[in-house]
């Protein structure tokens, strides 16, 4: 590598990219023991040992890689607090990243040093901090939600209805299992939500009949997979080892299964995972576009609208916090700013002329 640093986000040639990848491939810890895992693999192992989400693993590995690339492929053990500060300042000043992105990068680098390399680099002073703006989430009115749902069909319509009717997140919807849908208690059990927490969510009456019909088709797919002894639903964590037959039980099947099978490259076993998130994301975007609204609405907008409309209807904010799965009430309180001003009796002075 040349002495010029490869800035994160800069354009590099294909040959340079190959050199970067090959350089990262050989970065390993000092060979204190034979077979010491390479650095990035140690990051993955440390994240998985703490049962962090796959998204956290992906982010931490990516930030460790960018940190190494920025500092001319030098091993992090050769770097110190000044190098960390330089990288974080570069993100804020040169790359203009958001405050949350910079904070994520700092968390990943601290994890790399403290949990992987077992080095305490202490406090990182004098970092140019990206300012965190105060943003209000995009919310659709009831009529706008109705217009979006009216332009959707089939399984995407059912999933979008659950996002709005239950307030669950997109990935929580995709990870629903058949046993999580409780028709008797009229509730949905969200397992392993944000922060790896379980909670109960509303099961809207309008989705119960469509859900029963949907599960009939899912059962047909399950029967087809069951006839093929080599196919099972993918299971979280180590459940596949603890309960090797659970993936072939009806209750463990995904409510929204993928149409394609996935083959484990190591074991050769075939699994049926849930639908990819992009399926619903594209469907919602297309429906929003057809309504003609200028709002930048997405799947998560349905969750924002769920919370806002409950508060408008007079429901207790603590109950809304519980349904959303927020740990801090202040997170839920952002929706109080979105409740229509007209409903509070505020009248414009122009209308009083």
C-alpha positions in Angstrom: 0.0 0.0 0.0 1.2 3.5 -0.7 1.6 6.0 2.1 -1.6 7.8 1.1 -4.5 6.6 3.2 -7.4 5.0 1.6 -10.3 7.2 2.9 -13.5 5.4 3.9 -16.0 5.9 1.2 -13.5 6.9 -1.5 -13.6 5.4 -5.0 -10.9 2.8 -5.6 -10.0 0.8 -8.6 -10.7 -2.9 -8.9 -7.1 -3.8 -8.5 -6.7 -1.6 -5.4 -9.9 -3.2 -4.0 -8.3 -6.7 -4.5 -5.1 -5.6 -2.7 -7.2 -4.3 0.2 -9.1 -7.5 0.5 -5.9 -9.6 0.3 -4.3 -7.4 2.9 -7.3 -7.8 5.3 -7.1 -11.5 4.8 -3.6 -11.8 6.3 -4.2 -9.5 9.2 -4.0 -11.8 12.2 -3.0 -11.5 15.9 0.6 -12.2 16.9 1.1 -16.0 16.6 1.2 -16.6 20.3 -0.6 -20.0 19.8 -0.7 -22.1 16.6 -3.9 -21.6 14.7 -4.8 -18.2 16.1 -7.9 -16.9 14.3 -7.5 -13.9 12.1 -8.6 -10.6 13.5 -11.9 -10.1 11.8 -12.9 -13.7 12.6 -12.1 -13.0 16.2 -14.5 -10.0 16.1 -17.2 -12.2 14.7 -16.6 -14.8 17.4 -16.7 -12.2 20.2 -20.0 -10.8 18.9 -21.6 -14.2 18.5 -20.4 -15.3 22.0 -22.4 -12.3 23.4 -25.4 -13.3 21.4 -25.6 -9.9 19.6 -27.8 -9.6 16.5 -26.4 -10.5 13.1 -26.8 -6.9 12.1 -24.5 -5.8 15.0 -22.0 -8.4 13.9 -22.1 -7.2 10.3 -21.7 -3.5 11.5 -18.8 -4.2 13.9 -16.9 -6.2 11.4 -17.4 -3.6 8.7 -16.2 -0.8 11.0 -13.1 -2.7 12.1 -12.3 -3.3 8.4 -12.8 0.4 7.6 -10.6 1.4 10.6 -7.8 -0.8 9.4 -8.1 0.4 5.8 -8.0 4.1 6.8 -4.8 3.5 8.7 -2.8 1.9 5.8 -3.6 -1.7 6.7 -1.8 -1.4 10.1 -2.8 -3.9 12.8 -5.0 -2.2 15.5 -2.4 -3.2 18.2 0.0 -0.8 16.5 -2.5 2.0 16.8 -3.7 4.1 19.8 -6.2 6.6 21.0 -4.9 9.3 18.7 -5.5 7.1 15.7 -9.0 6.4 16.9 -9.7 10.1 17.4 -8.3 10.8 13.9 -10.6 8.2 12.3 -13.7 9.4 14.1 -13.0 13.1 13.3 -12.5 12.1 9.6 -16.0 10.5 9.6 -17.6 13.7 11.0 -15.6 16.3 9.0 -14.7 14.6 5.7 -17.5 12.1 5.3 -20.2 14.1 7.0 -21.7 11.1 8.6 -24.6 11.3 11.0 -24.2 11.4 14.8 -25.6 7.9 15.1 -23.2 6.5 12.5 -20.2 8.1 14.3 -21.4 6.6 17.6 -21.8 3.2 16.0 -18.2 3.4 14.7 -16.9 4.4 18.1 -18.8 1.5 19.7 -17.4 -1.0 17.2 -13.8 0.2 17.7 -14.1 0.2 21.5 -15.5 -3.4 21.2 -12.5 -4.3 19.0 -10.0 -3.1 21.6 -11.7 -4.1 24.8 -13.4 -7.4 24.0 -11.2 -8.7 21.2 -7.7 -7.4 21.7 -8.2 -7.0 25.5 -6.6 -3.5 25.4 -8.0 -0.6 27.3 -7.4 2.6 25.2 -9.3 4.7 27.7 -11.3 7.8 26.9 -11.1 9.2 23.3 -10.8 13.0 23.8 -11.2 15.9 21.4 -13.2 14.1 18.8 -15.1 16.3 16.4 -18.6 15.2 17.1 -21.3 15.0 14.4 -24.3 17.0 15.7 -27.4 14.9 16.3 -30.4 16.8 14.8 -33.9 16.5 16.2 -36.0 14.8 13.7 -39.7 13.9 13.9 -40.7 10.6 12.3 -42.8 10.5 9.1 -46.4 9.7 10.0 -49.4 8.9 7.7 -52.9 10.0 8.5 -55.6 7.3 8.8 -56.8 8.1 5.3 -53.3 7.9 3.9 -52.7 4.5 5.6 -56.0 3.3 4.2 -55.0 4.5 0.7 -51.7 2.7 0.9 -53.2 -0.6 2.1 -55.9 -0.4 -0.6 -53.2 -0.5 -3.2 -51.6 -3.7 -1.9 -52.6 -7.3 -2.5 -51.9 -10.8 -1.1 -49.2 -11.5 1.4 -47.6 -8.0 1.3 -51.0 -6.6 2.3 -51.2 -8.9 5.3 -47.7 -8.0 6.4 -48.2 -4.3 6.0 -51.5 -4.5 7.9 -49.7 -6.2 10.8 -47.0 -3.5 10.8 -49.7 -0.8 11.2 -52.2 -2.8 13.3 -49.7 -4.2 15.7 -46.9 -1.7 15.7 -44.2 -4.4 15.2 -41.0 -3.8 13.3 -40.2 -5.1 9.9 -37.7 -7.7 11.0 -40.1 -8.8 13.9 -42.8 -9.4 11.3 -40.5 -11.4 9.1 -39.3 -13.6 12.1 -42.8 -14.5 13.2 -43.4 -18.3 13.7 -46.7 -20.1 13.5 -46.7 -20.7 17.3 -46.4 -16.9 17.9 -49.8 -16.2 16.4 -52.3 -16.8 19.2 -55.9 -16.9 17.9 -57.3 -17.9 21.3 -55.7 -15.2 23.4 -56.0 -12.7 20.4 -52.3 -11.6 20.6 -49.0 -11.9 18.9 -45.8 -12.9 20.7 -42.8 -11.0 19.4 -39.7 -13.1 20.2 -36.2 -11.7 20.3 -37.2 -8.1 19.4 -34.9 -5.1 19.6 -32.5 -5.7 22.5 -33.3 -9.4 22.3 -36.5 -8.8 24.3 -39.9 -10.6 24.1 -43.2 -8.8 24.2 -46.8 -9.1 23.4 -48.4 -7.2 20.5 -51.9 -6.6 19.4 -53.5 -9.0 17.0 -55.9 -6.8 14.9 -59.3 -8.2 14.3 -59.1 -7.2 10.6 -56.1 -9.5 10.1 -57.4 -12.6 11.8 -59.5 -14.0 8.9 -56.7 -13.2 6.3 -54.2 -14.8 8.6 -56.1 -18.0 8.9 -56.4 -18.2 5.1 -52.7 -17.4 4.7 -51.7 -20.1 7.2 -53.6 -22.7 5.1 -51.3 -22.0 2.2 -48.3 -22.0 4.5 -49.4 -25.4 5.8 -49.5 -26.8 2.2 -45.9 -25.6 1.7 -45.0 -27.2 5.0 -46.5 -30.5 4.0 -44.5 -30.4 0.8 -41.3 -29.7 2.8 -42.2 -32.4 5.4 -42.4 -35.0 2.6 -38.8 -34.1 1.7 -36.9 -35.4 4.8 -34.0 -33.0 4.1 -35.9 -29.7 4.5 -36.5 -27.9 7.7 -37.2 -24.3 9.0 -34.1 -22.5 10.1 -33.9 -22.1 13.9 -32.3 -19.3 16.0 -29.1 -19.8 18.0 -28.2 -23.3 19.0 -31.8 -24.7 19.0 -31.0 -26.7 15.9 -28.5 -28.7 17.9 -30.6 -28.9 21.1 -33.8 -29.8 19.3 -32.8 -31.3 16.0 -36.3 -32.1 14.9 -37.9 -28.8 15.9 -37.3 -27.3 12.4 -39.7 -29.9 11.0 -42.5 -29.1 13.5 -45.5 -27.0 12.3 -45.2 -24.5 15.2 -41.6 -23.6 14.3 -42.4 -22.7 10.6 -42.2 -19.1 9.6 -45.5 -17.3 9.1 -44.1 -15.7 6.0 -41.7 -18.3 4.5 -39.4 -17.7 1.6 -40.4 -19.3 -1.7 -36.8 -20.6 -2.1 -34.7 -23.0 -0.1 -31.3 -22.2 1.3 -28.5 -24.8 1.4 -25.9 -24.7 4.2 -22.6 -24.7 2.4 -20.9 -26.6 5.3 -23.4 -29.3 6.1 -25.3 -29.4 2.9 -28.7 -29.3 4.7 -31.5 -27.4 3.2 -33.5 -24.9 5.1 -36.5 -22.7 4.4 -35.9 -19.2 5.8 -38.4 -16.3 6.0 -39.1 -13.9 3.2 -36.5 -11.3 2.5 -37.3 -7.8 3.9 -37.0 -6.2 0.5 -40.2 -8.0 -0.6 -42.3 -5.9 1.7 -40.2 -2.8 1.4 -40.7 -2.7 -2.4 -44.4 -3.4 -2.1 -44.9 -0.6 0.4 -42.8 1.9 -1.6 -44.8 1.0 -4.8 -48.2 1.5 -2.9 -47.0 4.8 -1.4 -46.0 6.0 -4.9 -49.4 5.1 -6.3 -51.2 7.2 -3.7 -49.5 10.4 -4.9 -48.4 11.5 -1.5 -45.2 13.5 -1.2 -44.3 11.9 2.2 -41.3 9.6 2.3 -43.1 6.7 3.8 -41.7 3.3 4.4 -42.4 0.1 6.3 -41.3 1.7 9.6 -43.7 4.6 8.9 -46.5 2.1 9.7 -45.1 1.7 13.2 -44.8 5.4 13.7 -48.4 5.8 12.5 -49.6 3.1 14.9 -48.2 4.9 17.9 -49.4 8.3 16.9 -52.9 7.2 16.1 -53.2 5.3 19.5 -52.1 8.5 21.3 -54.6 10.5 19.3 -57.3 8.1 20.3 -56.5 8.8 24.0 -54.7 5.7 25.0 -52.2 5.9 27.9 -48.7 6.6 26.8 -47.4 3.8 29.1 -49.5 1.3 27.4 -48.2 2.5 24.0 -44.7 2.2 25.3 -45.3 -1.4 26.3 -46.8 -2.3 22.9 -43.9 -0.7 21.1 -41.3 -2.4 23.3 -39.5 0.9 24.2 -37.2 0.7 27.3 -37.3 4.5 27.7 -40.5 6.5 27.9 -38.7 9.4 26.2 -38.5 7.4 23.0 -42.3 7.0 23.0 -42.9 10.6 23.9 -41.6 11.8 20.5 -45.0 10.7 19.2 -46.8 13.2 21.4 -45.3 16.0 19.2 -47.0 14.4 16.2 -50.6 14.4 17.6 -52.5 16.9 15.5 -52.4 20.5 16.8 -55.9 21.0 15.7 -57.1 18.3 18.1 -55.5 20.3 21.0 -57.6 23.3 20.2 -54.7 25.4 18.8 -56.1 27.8 16.3 -53.9 29.9 13.9 -54.1 33.7 14.4 -54.7 34.0 10.7 -57.9 32.0 11.0 -59.0 34.4 13.8 -58.7 37.6 11.7 
